[in-house]
Amino acid sequence: MGLRGKLVAHVEVKCGGELFHDHFNSKPHHSPNISDKINHFEVNEGELGAVGTLVEWRFNYDGEERVAKQVIDHIDEEKKRITFKFIDGYFMELYKTLSTSLDAEENWITWTFEYEKQNEDIPEPLILLGIGIDLIKDIDSHHHNK
């Protein structure tokens, strides 16, 4: 088994992809009010919707609250794509590199996690991908049921 990998999940949603791009680009601070998967979100440096902004997420992972600090690495308004690079927190103890991209296309949301594990004993970030999928479902449900 290699140390590097990529996990991809496609999730069909009832609300359009534009809503999800907008949520993660400019309104991720609403996530704790929408999903019980997210305990806390804050901007540590910069502004939402800007490349280089440092954000912090707190959520339950494997039975414990974990912190993930990310920098917004890339935003493509035309393709409705946002990439976050993990830079600090629990996951940097497990992975040399870890990034996630969200692509929003019509009624499909795609999460892509690219990573390099610190060593062979580190598991693939499947639980983290599951949290991302659950968050998409919760956001979709929240907006669809309004």
C-alpha positions as CSV (number, residue, x, y, z in Angstrom):
1,M,0.0,0.0,0.0
2,G,1.2,3.5,-0.8
3,L,1.3,6.5,1.4
4,R,-0.5,8.8,-1.0
5,G,-4.1,8.5,-2.1
6,K,-7.3,10.2,-3.3
7,L,-10.8,9.6,-2.1
8,V,-13.7,10.9,-4.2
9,A,-17.4,10.9,-3.3
10,H,-20.3,12.1,-5.5
11,V,-23.5,13.2,-3.7
12,E,-26.7,13.9,-5.5
13,V,-28.6,16.9,-4.0
14,K,-32.0,18.4,-4.4
15,C,-30.8,22.0,-4.1
16,G,-28.6,23.3,-6.9
17,G,-24.8,23.3,-6.8
18,E,-24.7,27.1,-6.6
19,L,-26.1,26.9,-3.1
20,F,-23.3,24.6,-1.9
21,H,-20.6,26.7,-3.6
22,D,-22.0,29.8,-1.9
23,H,-22.3,28.0,1.4
24,F,-18.6,26.9,1.5
25,N,-17.4,30.1,-0.1
26,S,-19.1,32.7,2.0
27,K,-21.3,31.1,4.7
28,P,-19.5,28.1,6.2
29,H,-20.0,29.7,9.7
30,H,-23.7,28.6,9.4
31,S,-22.6,25.0,9.3
32,P,-22.8,24.4,13.1
33,N,-26.5,25.6,13.0
34,I,-27.3,23.3,10.1
35,S,-25.5,20.1,11.0
36,D,-24.8,18.3,14.2
37,K,-21.6,17.1,12.6
38,I,-19.9,20.5,13.0
39,N,-19.4,21.9,16.5
40,H,-17.7,25.2,15.6
41,F,-16.4,27.2,12.7
42,E,-14.4,30.4,12.8
43,V,-12.2,32.6,10.5
44,N,-8.8,32.9,12.1
45,E,-7.3,35.2,9.5
46,G,-8.6,36.9,6.3
47,E,-12.1,37.0,4.9
48,L,-14.5,34.4,3.7
49,G,-14.5,34.0,0.0
50,A,-10.8,34.9,-0.4
51,V,-7.9,32.7,-1.2
52,G,-5.4,32.6,1.7
53,T,-8.1,32.8,4.4
54,L,-7.3,30.7,7.5
55,V,-10.3,28.9,8.9
56,E,-10.9,26.5,11.8
57,W,-13.4,23.7,12.1
58,R,-14.2,21.7,15.2
59,F,-16.1,18.5,14.9
60,N,-16.4,15.0,16.4
61,Y,-14.1,12.5,14.8
62,D,-13.9,8.9,16.0
63,G,-15.6,9.8,19.3
64,E,-13.6,12.9,20.2
65,E,-13.7,16.6,19.3
66,R,-11.0,17.4,16.8
67,V,-9.7,20.7,15.4
68,A,-8.9,21.2,11.7
69,K,-7.2,24.4,10.5
70,Q,-7.3,25.0,6.8
71,V,-6.4,27.7,4.4
72,I,-8.6,28.4,1.4
73,D,-6.2,27.4,-1.3
74,H,-8.2,27.9,-4.5
75,I,-11.6,29.3,-5.5
76,D,-12.9,28.9,-9.1
77,E,-16.2,30.8,-9.3
78,E,-16.9,29.7,-12.9
79,K,-16.4,26.0,-12.2
80,K,-17.9,26.3,-8.7
81,R,-14.8,24.7,-7.0
82,I,-13.2,25.4,-3.7
83,T,-10.1,23.8,-2.4
84,F,-9.1,23.8,1.3
85,K,-5.6,22.7,2.4
86,F,-5.2,21.4,5.9
87,I,-2.3,23.2,7.7
88,D,-2.7,22.5,11.4
89,G,-4.6,20.5,14.0
90,Y,-5.2,16.8,14.6
91,F,-5.0,15.7,11.0
92,M,-1.5,17.0,10.4
93,E,-0.4,14.5,13.0
94,L,-1.7,11.8,10.7
95,Y,-1.0,13.2,7.2
96,K,2.0,14.9,5.7
97,T,-0.4,16.6,3.3
98,L,-4.2,16.7,3.2
99,S,-6.5,18.8,1.0
100,T,-10.1,18.7,0.1
101,S,-12.0,20.1,-2.9
102,L,-15.7,20.7,-3.2
103,D,-17.0,20.8,-6.8
104,A,-20.6,21.9,-7.3
105,E,-22.3,21.0,-10.6
106,E,-26.0,21.3,-11.0
107,N,-27.4,18.6,-8.6
108,W,-24.1,16.9,-7.9
109,I,-21.6,17.7,-5.3
110,T,-18.2,16.1,-5.4
111,W,-15.8,15.9,-2.5
112,T,-12.2,15.0,-3.3
113,F,-9.7,14.3,-0.6
114,E,-6.0,14.0,-1.5
115,Y,-3.5,13.0,1.1
116,E,-0.1,11.6,2.0
117,K,0.0,9.5,5.2
118,Q,2.8,10.0,7.7
119,N,3.3,6.2,7.6
120,E,1.7,2.9,6.5
121,D,-0.1,2.5,9.8
122,I,-2.3,5.6,9.3
123,P,-5.7,4.8,7.9
124,E,-7.2,6.5,4.9
125,P,-9.4,9.5,5.9
126,L,-12.6,7.6,5.3
127,I,-14.3,8.9,8.5
128,L,-13.4,12.5,7.4
129,L,-14.9,11.9,4.0
130,G,-18.1,10.5,5.7
131,I,-18.4,13.7,7.8
132,G,-18.1,15.7,4.5
133,I,-20.9,13.6,2.9
134,D,-23.1,14.0,6.0
135,L,-22.6,17.7,6.0
136,I,-23.7,18.0,2.4
137,K,-26.8,15.9,3.1
138,D,-27.6,18.1,6.2
139,I,-27.2,21.3,4.2
140,D,-29.3,20.0,1.4
141,S,-32.1,18.9,3.8
142,H,-32.0,22.2,5.6
143,H,-32.5,24.3,2.5
144,H,-34.8,21.8,0.7
145,N,-37.2,21.7,3.6
146,K,-37.5,25.5,4.0
